[in-house]
Amino acid sequence: MFSRRFEPPQSQSKSFSKSQKLGRSSSSFSKEAGVSKRRHESRRRPSTATNAAAALDPQAEISAIVTLVVGQEQRIFAAHENVLCMSPFFQSVLHNQMLDSQSKKISLPDEEPEIFSSILEYLYKGDYYPRLLHNKKRNSWEIEQPSDDGRAETTIYHHGIDGDLLKDTVIYCAAEKYGLEELKRVALRKQGLQSGIQASTILASARYAYANTPDTDSKLRAHYLALIIRSRSTFKRSGTMQLEMFNGGTQLFFDLFVALSNHVDDISSAASTPRTPRSGRPF
């Protein structure tokens, strides 16, 4: 229904993260690639946010345009007000603050442009690249594979920690901030399908998840606890893991201790349960 991603023009092709500097450009809903009605009419793919919004809401074209200044580099994005208001966070900002109706502008200095691009893509399309696909034959979920045989980046460089994080984790935490519960479910399912991530990136992402989700939201935290336990043979040899535990300062490692204890208890309980001689089933 929608194209794989928006291609920014040459003047906006600067990459958003270290991992992308040697590869393809990132998807972006910037002014040049988004709501502007200039250019792109001759392209085959529906590359404007106006067209995407109109498909969701016929009134989107007459909705006010909001300018968003994102990140340390102050990247400029633009979106329809009614689309942004699907987020309780932006609805509150737009309705409760005194914003000029002719030049509405929101500043997000702590947000990563690549992450915000994915947030906008979700608001307009209901998903973000790479998409989550359901395999009906296997009755399982899969992540969309790039059509050009490239590899979708699973991590991004985050200026706030000066290092790489799992992209879906950062999107999950942003969705928590913006009040997008369905996006949290999509991001959680996607990162559950990722593999081949370095132990140091997993630990940094787990620490980020703990720092940017409330104690009442245990789903993302539980994902990392289960991941570390499943990969315990790798983590117990990891110098990064040893350093992380030595430095401490996070709830992560106490939760990990509890999860490991419960895991061992479950194994011990299963091993000690009496079984019938014939069926091998518990009494």
N, C-alpha and C positions, 0 to 999 in steps of 0.2 A: 504493500500500500504506500509506504513511504520509502524514500531513498535511504541508503545506508547511512549517510551523514552529509552535513552541509560542507561544501568546500569553500573556504575563505578565499578572497581574491589575493593577488600577489602582494599587495601592500599590507595584508594582514596575515601573512603566512608564517610569521614568527611562532615557533613552537612554544607550548605552555610548560613543558617539563624537560628535565635533563634526558629522560628516556626517549623523548621524541625528537631531539635535536638532529639525530642522524637518520630519521625515518620520515614517514609521511606527516602531513599537517593534521592538526586536531580538528574535530568537528567544532563549530562555533556558531552561536546565535548572536554574533556581533551585529552592529548596525548594518555593515556592508553585506553581511551574509544572511541577515535576518529579516526584520520587518520592513526595510526599505523597499519601495516599489520600483526602484531603479534597477536596471540591468536584469539578468537572469531569465528574462521572459523567453528567450530562445532556447534555453536548456531543456533537455528532456525530463530531467528529474524535478519534482516539486520542491525547489530549493529555498523558497521564502517562508518565513514564519507566518506571514499573512495568509498564505494558502493553507498552511497546516492549521492555523487557528480557525479559518473559515470552515474547514472540514469538521471541526469540533463544534463550532458555534457560529452561525450565520452573522451574528452581531459583532464578531471579533474585529472586522475591518473598521468599524466605527468606534471601537474602544480606544481610549486614550493610550498614547505610547509613553512608556516609562523608561528613562535612561538609567542604567546601572553601571556604576564605576567599581570595578572588581580587582582586588589584589594589589600587591605592592607596585606593579607596573601600571596600575590604573587602566586596565583594559575596559573598553566601552562595549556594553551590551545594550540591547533594547528589546522590550517585550510589551505585549498588550496588557493593560491594567487588569482586565477581567481574567486573563490567563494567570497572571501572578497571584490574583486573589484566591485561586484555588488553594494556595498556601495560607494557613492562618497567620503565619509570621508576616508575610507581605500584606495581607489584608489589614492587619493591625497597623502596620507602618503607614500604609496609604490612607487609611481612614482616620487615624488618630493624630497624625502629625500634620502641621501646616505646610502643605506642599503646593507650589504654584501649579494650577491646573494646566497651564500652557507649557510648562517645562518641568515636569515631575522627574526628580532625580533621587536615587538611593545609592549610598556609598556602602560598599562591603569590602573594606580594606584587608580583612583577615581571611577572606575566602580565596581559594585557588581558582583561577579562571577556567581551567580544564574541568574542575568539579562543577562549577556553576554552569558551564556549558551543558554538562550532562543533566543537571537539574532542570534547565530550561527545555532540553530535549524531551525529558520525561513529561513535563507539564504540557507540552504541545502534542506529543505522540503517544504517551502512556508507557514508554520504555526509553532506554538509552543504549547507545552502541557500546559493545556488541549486544544485540538483542538476545532475550531469553526465548528459546524455541521449545515447543513440546513435541517430542517424538511419539506419535500415536502408536506406531508398531511396538516400540519398546515400553510405552507408557512411562516415559522418563523425560526429564528436562535436559536440554543441551544449550550451550552458548553458541551463538551464530559465528560461523567461520568466515573470515574475510574472503571476498570473491577473488581478490588478486593474489591469493596464496600467501598473503602477508600474515603477520601475527599480531593480533590485538594486544596492546600493552596492558598488562595486568597491574602494573604499579605506576605511581606518579612520584615526581619529586615534590615534596611539601616544604615550602619555605619556613613554616613555623617550627619544624623539627630539624631542618637542614638535612633531610635524608629521604629515602624512598619508603613509601607506604603502599599497601594493597589498595588499589583504586576503589574497589567496591566497599571497603571499610570506611573510607573517607566519605563516600557518597551516603552510606548508611547514617553516619554521624551528622552529615549535613541535612539529611531528611528528618532526623530527630529534631534538629534546630528549627527547620521550616515547617514542622508539623505534618509531614507527608508519610502517613503510616503505610500506605500501599508501596511506596517507593522503598521503604525500609525492608519490606518483605521481598521485593524483587532483588535488592542489593544483597540481602542475606542468602538468598537461594543461589545467586550467581557466584558469590565467593565460596560457597560450598562445593562448587564444581571446578574450582581452580586447583591446579597442581603444579609442582616444580618450583614452588616459591622458596627462596632462601630462608634458613632458620632466623637469621638476623632481621629480615623483613617481617617475618611472622611475629617475632617478639616486639618489634617496634610498632607494628600495626595493632597488636594486642594491647600494648601500653596506651596507644592513642585511643583505642576503643574504650578503655576504662576511663580515660580522662575526659571523654566527650560524650558519654552516655550516663544517664542517671542510674542510681542503684536499683531503681524499680524496673529498669529495662535490662533483663538478664540474657536475652536471646543472643545478642552478638558476643557477649562475654562467654556464654556457654559454648558457643561455636569454637572459640579459641582454646578454651580449656579442653574440649574433646579432641581438637586437632593436635594439641601438644601431647596429650595422653596417647593418642594413636601413633604418634611419631616419636615416642619416648626414647627409642633406641638411638635416634638421631640427636635428640636434644640432650641426652645425658652425656654425649661426647662433645657437645658444643661449648666452646670457650665463651661465646656470646651469652649463652644461657647462664653459665657460671658467673659471669660478670654482672648480668642483669640481676641475679638473685643476691649477689654480694652487695650491690648498690641498693636494692630494695626500694622502699618509698612508694609502693603501690599495693593495692588490694589484690592484684593479680596473683601473687604467689601464695597468699593464704588460701584464696579460692582454689588454686591449683592443688595445694596440699589436701584440702577437703575433698576435691574431686578424685584425686588419686586414692585417698583413703577409702572412699565409697566404692571405687572400682575394685580395690583389693578385697574389701568386705564382700562384694557381690561374688567375686571368684571363690572366696573361701566358703561362702554360704552354699554355693552351687556344688562345690566339691564335697562338702560334709553332709549333704542331704541324702538320707537313706533311699535306696532304690529296690524295687522288687526284683527277685532273681530272674523272672521270665522277660518282662517287658523293659526293664531298666528304667522304668518311670518312678518318680517319687511317690512315697506312700501318701 
